[in-house]
Amino acid sequence: MGRLDGKVALIVGGGADGPPNKGETLSIGNGRATAILCAREGAAVMVADRSETLAGETAAAIRAEGGRADSAAADVTREDDCRRACAAAVRAFGKLDLLVNNVGIAIGGRLLETTIEQFDTMANVNVRGQFLMMKYAVPEIAKAGGGAIVNVSSLAAIRTGSGLPYETTKAALLGLTRSVAVTHARDKIRVNTILPGLINSSMVRRLVGDREERVAPRIPMRRQGTPWEIAKAIVFLLSDDASYITGTELIVDGGLSAR
Ligand SMILES: NC(=O)c1ccc[n+]([C@@H]2O[C@H](COP(=O)([O-])OP(=O)(O)OC[C@H]3O[C@@H](n4cnc5c(N)ncnc54)[C@H](O)[C@@H]3O)[C@@H](O)[C@H]2O)c1
């Protein structure tokens, strides 16, 4: 018995945009690991990504191990794409129960180094995109009788060091999550945020390469997390194991923020 048996999950940003880790052939990031684990727990998975190729790779990996998955191209900065991603999940699998908003990019730096264009792009992708996805997913999830949403934020929401636009947009997700959680508790929709610390993900390998040796000494557990550890925490929040948890944040950081 899987913890998500009978559920339909939409994983947005479910590709993995970056080189594979040492010893892996398929690149794994937080979104792709989440999509694969949701399927292993019994969910039918719609993988949405602005890259049709990356979304297709994730869906193919799920099907290769016997799971149910399909993919859709969707750029979260386009309202119509957000609407169509939800519709694609319902069309393929008959309903929508679960949404994971994993899309997140990192551009810009400190206040005086960040351009207005960079700030606008970050707000569009990292916050407005999640807002739009929830706007279209929530009515479908309510129609299905309730479900759960996880928004992927970052430790940068509560700690500095990752650049102003990233810190600002990741912090905004906490407010967005709380607001939707409280409003839609009556629809039996739980909404939570996950705050990953330093994770050896496709995104990080693309942006900064292998940082393990450099960052591990700073982390109480002396290593970066894996995308699979983020995915396990997300699956927990999506599942009935988290049946009384809504409107809150789960930090998954190997103790980094406790220092
Ligand atoms: N790796 C870390 O250390 C770390 C730490 C904290 C938070 N995070 C968060 O984890 C998430 C990303 O993790 P990942 O490993 O899956 O990264 P990733 O970059 O490999 O995957 C994200 C996917 O989102 C897609 N995407 C980008 N812009 C999009 C858009 N406008 N519309 C639709 N899809 C879009 C990309 O094509 C990519 O496939 C982000 O929200 C990031 O902020 C990561």
The ligand as an SDF file (V2000), in Angstrom:
LIG
                    3D

 44 48  0  0  0  0  0  0  0  0999 V2000
   19.0840   22.8840   -4.2540 N   0  0  0  0  0  0  0  0  0  0  0  0
   19.0250   23.6220   -3.1830 C   0  0  0  0  0  0  0  0  0  0  0  0
   20.0050   23.7240   -2.4310 O   0  0  0  0  0  0  0  0  0  0  0  0
   17.7490   24.3150   -2.8470 C   0  0  0  0  0  0  0  0  0  0  0  0
   17.6730   24.8970   -1.6020 C   0  0  0  0  0  0  0  0  0  0  0  0
   16.5170   25.5360   -1.2590 C   0  0  0  0  0  0  0  0  0  0  0  0
   15.4510   25.5700   -2.1410 C   0  0  0  0  0  0  0  0  0  0  0  0
   15.5590   25.0080   -3.3580 N   0  0  0  0  0  0  0  0  0  0  0  0
   14.4010   25.1020   -4.2390 C   0  0  0  0  0  0  0  0  0  0  0  0
   14.1440   23.8760   -4.9030 O   0  0  0  0  0  0  0  0  0  0  0  0
   13.5100   24.1590   -6.1610 C   0  0  0  0  0  0  0  0  0  0  0  0
   14.2800   23.6520   -7.3620 C   0  0  0  0  0  0  0  0  0  0  0  0
   14.8700   22.4750   -7.1290 O   0  0  0  0  0  0  0  0  0  0  0  0
   15.2750   21.4850   -8.3170 P   0  0  0  0  0  0  0  0  0  0  0  0
   16.4330   20.7600   -7.7670 O   0  0  0  0  0  0  0  0  0  0  0  0
   14.1090   20.7060   -8.7390 O   0  0  0  0  0  0  0  0  0  0  0  0
   15.7550   22.5010   -9.4750 O   0  0  0  0  0  0  0  0  0  0  0  0
   15.7670   22.3980  -11.0600 P   0  0  0  0  0  0  0  0  0  0  0  0
   16.1910   23.7480  -11.5240 O   0  0  0  0  0  0  0  0  0  0  0  0
   16.5460   21.2200  -11.5130 O   0  0  0  0  0  0  0  0  0  0  0  0
   14.2440   22.0860  -11.4300 O   0  0  0  0  0  0  0  0  0  0  0  0
   13.3100   23.0460  -11.4810 C   0  0  0  0  0  0  0  0  0  0  0  0
   12.5380   22.8960  -12.7850 C   0  0  0  0  0  0  0  0  0  0  0  0
   11.7490   24.0600  -12.9280 O   0  0  0  0  0  0  0  0  0  0  0  0
   11.6880   24.3650  -14.3020 C   0  0  0  0  0  0  0  0  0  0  0  0
   11.3420   25.7700  -14.4690 N   0  0  0  0  0  0  0  0  0  0  0  0
   12.1210   26.8610  -14.3260 C   0  0  0  0  0  0  0  0  0  0  0  0
   11.4220   27.9600  -14.6090 N   0  0  0  0  0  0  0  0  0  0  0  0
   10.1680   27.5680  -14.9240 C   0  0  0  0  0  0  0  0  0  0  0  0
    8.9900   28.2310  -15.3070 C   0  0  0  0  0  0  0  0  0  0  0  0
    8.9500   29.5680  -15.4600 N   0  0  0  0  0  0  0  0  0  0  0  0
    7.8660   27.5030  -15.5270 N   0  0  0  0  0  0  0  0  0  0  0  0
    7.8760   26.1580  -15.4070 C   0  0  0  0  0  0  0  0  0  0  0  0
    8.9840   25.4660  -15.0840 N   0  0  0  0  0  0  0  0  0  0  0  0
   10.1070   26.1600  -14.8270 C   0  0  0  0  0  0  0  0  0  0  0  0
   13.0570   24.0180  -14.8660 C   0  0  0  0  0  0  0  0  0  0  0  0
   12.9910   23.7480  -16.2540 O   0  0  0  0  0  0  0  0  0  0  0  0
   13.4410   22.8030  -14.0280 C   0  0  0  0  0  0  0  0  0  0  0  0
   13.1930   21.5930  -14.7040 O   0  0  0  0  0  0  0  0  0  0  0  0
   13.4320   25.6540   -6.2890 C   0  0  0  0  0  0  0  0  0  0  0  0
   12.2040   26.1460   -5.8550 O   0  0  0  0  0  0  0  0  0  0  0  0
   14.5640   26.0760   -5.3830 C   0  0  0  0  0  0  0  0  0  0  0  0
   14.4540   27.4150   -5.0000 O   0  0  0  0  0  0  0  0  0  0  0  0
   16.6770   24.3730   -3.7370 C   0  0  0  0  0  0  0  0  0  0  0  0
  1  2  1  0
  2  3  2  0
  2  4  1  0
  4  5  1  0
  4 44  2  0
  5  6  2  0
  6  7  1  0
  7  8  2  0
  8  9  1  0
  8 44  1  0
  9 10  1  0
  9 42  1  0
 10 11  1  0
 11 12  1  0
 11 40  1  0
 12 13  1  0
 13 14  1  0
 14 15  2  0
 14 16  1  0
 14 17  1  0
 17 18  1  0
 18 19  2  0
 18 20  1  0
 18 21  1  0
 21 22  1  0
 22 23  1  0
 23 24  1  0
 23 38  1  0
 24 25  1  0
 25 26  1  0
 25 36  1  0
 26 27  1  0
 26 35  1  0
 27 28  2  0
 28 29  1  0
 29 30  1  0
 29 35  2  0
 30 31  1  0
 30 32  2  0
 32 33  1  0
 33 34  2  0
 34 35  1  0
 36 37  1  0
 36 38  1  0
 38 39  1  0
 40 41  1  0
 40 42  1  0
 42 43  1  0
M  CHG  2   8   1  16  -1
M  END
$$$$
